Amino acid sequence: MSIYEQNARVIEEDFNWLQRIIEDRISNFLLNQTGGEITAPASEISETGVFYANFLQEHSLTPEERIVVLLALAPELQPELLDRFLIRNNTCDKIYSEFGGISTPSFNGFLPTHKTALFVLGGPRLSEQMKFATVLDRLATANILAKTKTQDNSPVHHRQLRLSDRALSYILTGEDEPYEYSPDFPARRLTTKMEWQDLVLHESTAFQLKELLAWPDHGEKLINKLEMGKNIQPGYRALFYGPSGTGKTLTAALIGKRVNKPVYRIDLSQLVSKYIGETEKNLEKIFNAAENRDWILFFDEADALFGKRTGIDSSNDRFANLETAYLLQRIEVCDNIVLLATNLKTNIDEAFTRRFQSIVHFPVPTEAERYRLWWGALPQQMALDEAIDLKEIAQKFDLTGGSIVNVVRYATLMAVSSGTDRIQYGDLMDGIRREYMKLGRTL
């Protein structure tokens, strides 16, 4: 039996348990019995190594949380299991509103809502249902439930109960496959082989990053346990600013590596559309995916999209300002970490900067930092020409980390193409001269 067949069998056994619970709940409801406790015992999962069993163990799900996961999974795999909720109320010839649920033209079945989960967990009595509201909150916080929205301003508990893309993918395949870059999804996974200790930062920059690094582990405690949610917004927003090549993008990638969250870099050239309203649609796709899969969003060269708002001399100006206002609101309510990077802080609209939890400056590296960058960029397998004095080079040439890497790559390539394992002084100076020319400077 393949791993996929084993996985399906384990899920089917749990679906049988869920079906018994649903039958008991609906039967008791129709008989006006309001017992709160679930009598059907949870099925024992003896299988190990299958995706679904691993998912339950990894998240240490309680029986109540497991029921919610199964309710959300049922429309994907066994929608007929929920048909029992479609029975008609004789008084109005509609399904019972007590069961929750929604219907859509594209799905011929019962789609459970948060209200459905509360009914299954607590029965028809409101006092019993409210005991389990925190179960839904915990699953949403853990990125197991998708953060869906209500339709047409309907009540909050009538949001569709749906698994996050990440949870669904893991349960079915054991993998969390990243989204692929496309014109419809202009975001690309940002990764690095470097480690945090390889990053060379100014002391003040490292200090400014401390709060950002602490947020993923302790932010939930501030909002929920310490009840600061009434004063602070969910999520975390930070602005990185400084010249090109000072480590803003690398820092974003390493933050994701440090807190074990995928980082997606937004391609602003593909995101901004000449068609009115298309920018918001493109952004919404990215934000929905990020919220459901707990990504970190990184907007590089953010002033192209989040820059100062224009006047209203034309209809195009008005639409541009509407898009800026939309972006401001969407980022502010996002529960994720959102990072924006720009070369000049002054290019970002003040309406945005006031809402950042931290504004982190990435200055041009000092002489001592440049010396560390030179040694970190050089391949260990290559020797240096005796004429090369890295301390002197670090002192004379105020290059950024990105430029230093470019110089080392050029000089190393020239050495390899010449059949030597020694980096030559002349090649290194030629590489420095090339970088200066890019910046419009001369040696």
Helices and strands as residue ranges (DSSP letters): H 3-30, H 51-59, H 63-77, G 79-86, E 88-89, E 94-95, G 97-99, E 102-104, E 107-111, H 114-122, H 126-129, G 130-132, H 133-141, G 156-158, H 165-173, E 187-190, G 196-198, H 203-208, H 210-220, I 221-225, E 236-241, H 248-259, E 263-266, H 268-271, H 278-293, E 296-299, H 303-306, H 315-332, E 337-342, G 345-347, H 350-353, E 358-361, H 367-377, E 383-384, H 390-396, H 401-417, E 422-423, H 425-438
